[in-house]
């Protein structure tokens, strides 16, 4: 089988695409996989590192701010469609799967015009513009959250799969992860992070946790500041005269996310689709603080979908209060049964391996399409 995967602009689009590619490669080791991404996008380094061939195209985010911007968008997207068409005619894929981001539109559109079966996966509870525009050109729409289906018209195309995450998250074991990190079985472990770049409001709360937990026996804190905030965080701690003890680990980037999440009792995080998916698969309780600065406020809907089922606590950024937050963490630390129940409810929402479901549904649909001819 010859597969094209596409999606880009952020790790939230790229890593699900790579998880899907990994599943197809696992099931068909002799198959060929090509990733089509945006030139100079996040995928530029991530895709080759994962072992897949990458072809880059021109495209652009949608802007309607003025006539010049509209023309520029149309020019770049049109150029991307032409480039995609050339790549697809040369590679001759059996199918295309897109995971969102503005690079998806020219690839899926060109593929549809060439008669190639196309599929998309929408990670968020509030779908992105590219995927909503692509609805008419695809055979199936895979959903990370069932709530996302409300925004599509073709209900017969919808399949709730959850969000694809790397296989290491399914294999991670809490006891083994704690052993690797040097934590005891009875420690209360909190992990706070705001993504690879970091998030100032979450770091503000985490700074409060540093002061609350530093040096406390039986408590462990992993604080991922994000690369752009690390120096500022360390300087602020120094200005306050805080000497970090061994139970507080501050890191600029978390490159062993599966291990740290598996070892934790509680996660404090933004509510990007990928982060939420990794937390759900790992079955961990969380406090989710969605970014208000995203298209359609989709992180709020991601967090609400989990919180409504009891798997997380949702705090909006406008409601952040460090003292109340520290009080909440104390309550949760003293109520392990509540943490356990939240983790179980979170795990129930993961709905198994999304990559497995996407593979099975796609192959089944391709078989139907082939036999219908």
Secondary structure, DSSP 8 states (H G I E B T S, - for coil): -EEEEE--SSHHHHHHHHHHHHHHHHH-TT-EEEEEEETTSTHHHHHHHTT-EEEEE-------SSHHHHHHHHHHHHHHHHHHHHHHHHH--SEEEE--STHHHHHHHHHHHTT-EEEEEE-SSS--HHHHHHGGG-SEEEESSGGGGGG-S-GGGEEE------HHHHH--HHHHHHHHT--TT-EEEEEE--SS--HHHHHHHHHHHHHHTT-TTEEEEEE--TTTHHHHHHHHHHTT----TTEEEES--S-HHHHHHH-SEEEE---HHHHHHHHHHT-EEEE---SSSGGGHHHHHHHHHHTTTSEEE--GGG--HHHHHHHHHHHHT-HHHHHHHHHHHHHHH-S-HHHHHHHHHHHHHHHHHHH-
